[in-house]
């Protein structure tokens, strides 16, 4: 599995940096964002290092589908019942801050701090 030793999310996957996990399996990790934009804000990441959404290839289709499929399950488990938002920032113009593919899943009562 591809890892970047300088990537903060790879370090979280490896357990070198602590996180508040919401879900984990052999391919995916979901954890609570340390700077939430909403009352419930988790990040779903592949454990494999993919720097951006641009790096996704056809062999990653099932992985992306699992990320999207996990979102409603997590929101229900975390008590979000009135809707949520999913967001993938890609590259500098897409405001991606961490160079590891990640999906924000945000929910809870409005108004949110951002977005």
GIZI-V890361 format. One record per residue. SS is DSSP state (A for helix, B for strand, O for the rest). PHI is phi in whole degrees, 0 to 359 (* if undefined). Layout:
ss->(SS	SS)
phi->(PHI	PHI)
This chain:
ss->(O	O	O	O	O	O	O	A	A	A	A	A	A	O	O	O	O	O	O	O	B	B	B	B	O	O	O	B	B	B	B	B	O	O	O	O	O	O	O	B	B	B	B	B	B	B	O	O	O	O	O	O	A	A	A	O	O	A	A	A	A	A	A	A	A	A	A	A	A	A	A	A	A	A	A	A	A	O	O	O	O	O	O	B	B	B	B	O	O	O	O	O	O	O	O	O	O	O	O	O	O	B	B	B	B	B	B	O	O	O	O	O	O	O	O)
phi->(*	284	227	249	296	262	275	298	288	297	293	294	302	282	82	281	236	289	212	266	288	251	192	205	216	298	251	234	225	236	214	286	292	282	233	294	265	218	305	239	214	244	248	250	231	284	289	289	282	237	298	218	297	300	277	289	240	307	291	262	304	295	298	296	297	293	299	295	292	287	306	294	299	296	298	299	297	267	88	275	238	246	112	206	237	243	208	237	275	228	72	299	289	271	66	286	263	251	277	210	312	208	246	280	232	233	202	114	301	279	276	269	296	218	74)
